[in-house]
Amino acid sequence: MAKEPEIIEEEKKIEVGEKTLKALIKTVETLQESNDALVVRDKKREGEIEMLKNISDKGRLSKYEDSQKGPLIPTAKVSFWNDLPILAWSKGKDEVGFRDGRLTVNQTIKLFLDEGKKEPKEVEVDYLFWAQNTSSQSGEVVERSENENGQYWTMQLKDGRKIKLDIRFINAF
């Protein structure tokens, strides 16, 4: 079946004022910029969808991050006690047992708090009280480092403060 030839109509000419023409050009440019932004967003979403298809556990996530030459999520959480960042913690007392037929529990935790001094402040608190009264803040990972003692991340909090933490103590709560 042969395709019918297109009928080309002669273009009508109209007069447009200079202001109207400039407004039309500006509108077209704005639409082009919006379209470019949408294209970039769509490409980013396609990458995220592909990433989600390829990962289903932490091992695969790590492999994906390595292949992308950068961290997937550049934020983490820092735990706080009485508005001071918790740099580390360790077990204090751990006395659990039966006494006179009753279960007794005496558990504490040692917290190492950042007061902005060279040495952290050490506080020992009841474990359950600590677990119920700890808060957290998200921060941006601005630096990653490693030495013989382990891996460390420098976090920048929303208030601009920077805290260097052992990665074992990040995302606690």
Secondary structure as UniProt FT lines:
FT   HELIX           18..54
FT   HELIX           58..67
FT   TURN            68..69
FT   STRAND          75..81
FT   TURN            82..83
FT   STRAND          84..99
FT   TURN            100..101
FT   STRAND          102..113
FT   STRAND          121..126
FT   HELIX           127..133
FT   STRAND          135..147
FT   TURN            148..149
FT   STRAND          150..157
FT   TURN            158..159
FT   STRAND          162..166
FT   HELIX           167..169
//
